[in-house]
Amino acid sequence: MALISSSSRERRTLSEINITPFVDVMLVLLIIFMVTAPMLQQGLPVNLPEASAPSLKRTKQDVVVTIKNNGTLFLGDDSKTLSMEDLESELKAIYALKENKDLFIKADSDLLYGKVVKIMAIAKKAGASRIGMLTQPERG
């Protein structure tokens, strides 16, 4: 609180808001959000093909199989690679506990079509009822 002195020796308070600490805190929060926002992207990085299909509503419980361009398989956001046999056993275990047996495939656009078809066949054999393909929206 600042005091103002006048010629009559009377003291009164100066009631102004000091916004410097508020601005400092806001700038720090802005920097934190700018740094962390790019890290919030979920999943493994894959070069998805572009398509003009309407977007689907997805939930956190959706089963996603990611296939990179070198053919490595991942289940969900886990960075542990899977073989074709492991994928089938993992999907069977997941679908034994789930009522909704949907599967989303997130395949690299440079991946051979035959590899994607094999994954779809394994998923059907493991109990998937519906299979969807994840894509990027088309640009302009």
Rosetta blueprint (number, residue, H / E / L):
1 M L
2 A E
3 L E
4 I E
5 S E
6 S L
7 S L
8 S L
9 R L
10 E L
11 R E
12 R E
13 T E
14 L E
15 S L
16 E L
17 I L
18 N L
19 I L
20 T H
21 P H
22 F H
23 V H
24 D H
25 V H
26 M H
27 L H
28 V H
29 L H
30 L H
31 I H
32 I H
33 F H
34 M H
35 V H
36 T H
37 A H
38 P H
39 M H
40 L H
41 Q L
42 Q L
43 G L
44 L L
45 P L
46 V L
47 N L
48 L L
49 P L
50 E E
51 A E
52 S L
53 A L
54 P L
55 S L
56 L L
57 K L
58 R L
59 T L
60 K L
61 Q L
62 D L
63 V E
64 V E
65 V E
66 T E
67 I E
68 K L
69 N L
70 N L
71 G L
72 T L
73 L E
74 F E
75 L E
76 G L
77 D L
78 D L
79 S L
80 K L
81 T L
82 L E
83 S L
84 M H
85 E H
86 D H
87 L H
88 E H
89 S H
90 E H
91 L H
92 K H
93 A H
94 I H
95 Y H
96 A H
97 L H
98 K L
99 E L
100 N L
101 K L
102 D E
103 L E
104 F E
105 I E
106 K E
107 A E
108 D L
109 S L
110 D L
111 L L
112 L L
113 Y H
114 G H
115 K H
116 V H
117 V H
118 K H
119 I H
120 M H
121 A H
122 I H
123 A H
124 K H
125 K H
126 A H
127 G L
128 A L
129 S L
130 R E
131 I E
132 G E
133 M E
134 L L
135 T L
136 Q E
137 P E
138 E L
139 R L
140 G L
